[in-house]
Amino acid sequence: MLLNLIWLGFFVSAFAVALGRLVMGDAEVFPRLLTAMFDAARTGFDISLALVGVMALWLGILRIGERAGLVQALARGAAPALRQLFPGVPAGHPAQGAMVMNVSANLLGLDNAATPLGLKAMQELQTLNPTPERATDAQILFIVLNTAGLTLIPTSVIAIRQALAVKQGLVGFNAADIFLPTLLATSISLLAALLAVAVVQRLPIWRAQLLLPLGAFGAGIGALLWGLGRLPPEVAAHAVGLAGSLVIVTLVLVFLLAGALRRVPVYEVFVDGAKEGFGVAVAIIPYLVAMLVAIGVFRAAGCMDYVMGAIGAGVAALGWNTDFLPALPVGLMKILSGSGARGLMVDVMQTHGVDSFPARLAAIIQGSTETTFYVLAVYFGSVGVKDTRHALGCALFADAVGIVAAIGVAYAFYR
């Protein structure tokens, strides 16, 4: 119901604002809305079509991993923590392996790999759903954790910062200096997401079986950041990109070799798994188009400009520092559109300079948040779930905490 109201609200508010602009003399406002609707619909289809190849690749590789027993082995390794977080998922269920691999890809900032693995996990979780059109607790927690945007290595953001620094003639610019701030902000967002869902679903998150793996994970992150911090910025950025690519390619090879050793007909099994990619991508189209069209008209009508103006006036009235305001649209847009937020981030870096405080904050927000409405539309749409229950509320709470955390961390590091 909440998602229905928000979706309808995008259109109603956009129409009302556009009508007001028309009265004020803006005769082009409704043509802009119409153009935005058609462009968004085409974008939704293009995104879904582009996913076909990636879905086919990763679902084929994952099918080989399943037949070789590697996915089950990953699930067994993560079983102690997963049992606490997903009590409704039986031990050894294929969904556990897919979820573990999805989380691993997200940590490395490999969105193209994470999305098909996440969709596969949703399909496996759907097999445990007694009411297919209503989201289960496990599906909600999995999606909310995805929307928290936990990313260890924001590779794309670092690459954009480095490119703009060269263009702006900066010497000795450290494009990787957002590593620790981004990790802190995204970790706080993840914790908020976990706590929000845990409160609603009454999950026992304070048990040692869960706290110990989280502590070990935190120690590993700290060691990695310490090692990267001792390298020159350009060397660290190159090492990060190389490590991410190496991990994924190595994982593919391990799956293939493990399948061959288990006498799995890897080619035939890959093709069988890849066939699922087309069906999943097609199933996403109506959900993705619906959300992108609503967001497109909201932006084209100028509603986002009014929202930012109101926030700025409120912050100024309270006497708070307003240096963060130029970067705030990135956080608000990231909830709605990843490409839109990326464009806003680049605009902030070009307007204020890539080494400025707003630009650094924009980079942290971009690297530590996720496109919540996109994730909900694609993941739930891929399995035909219509009643998302408390998923959107918990996800938006985590988004709000993540944006506030990013602002606070940026002030702590750069002010």
ABEGO torsion letter per residue (X at the ends): XAAAAAAAAAAAAAAAAAAAAAAAGBAAAAAAAAAAAAAAAAAAAAAAAAAAAAAAAAAAAAAAAAAAGAAAAAAAAAAAAAAAABAABBBGBAAAAAAAAAAAAAAAGBAAAAAAAAAAAAAAAAAABABAABBBAAAAAAAAAAAAGBBABBAAAAAAAAAAAAAAGBBGBBAAAAAAAAAAAAAAAAAAAAAAAAAAAGBBAABAAAAAAAAAAAAAAAAAAAAAAABBAAAAAAAAAAAAAAAAAAAAAAAAAAAAAAGBBAAAAAAAAAAAAAAAAAAAAAAAAAAAAAAAAAAAAGAAAAAAAAAAAAAAAAGBBAAAAAAAAAAAAAAABAAAAAAAAAAAAAAAEAABAAAAAAAAAAAABBBAAAAAAAAAAAAGBABAEAAAAAAAAAAAAAAAAAAAAAAAAAX
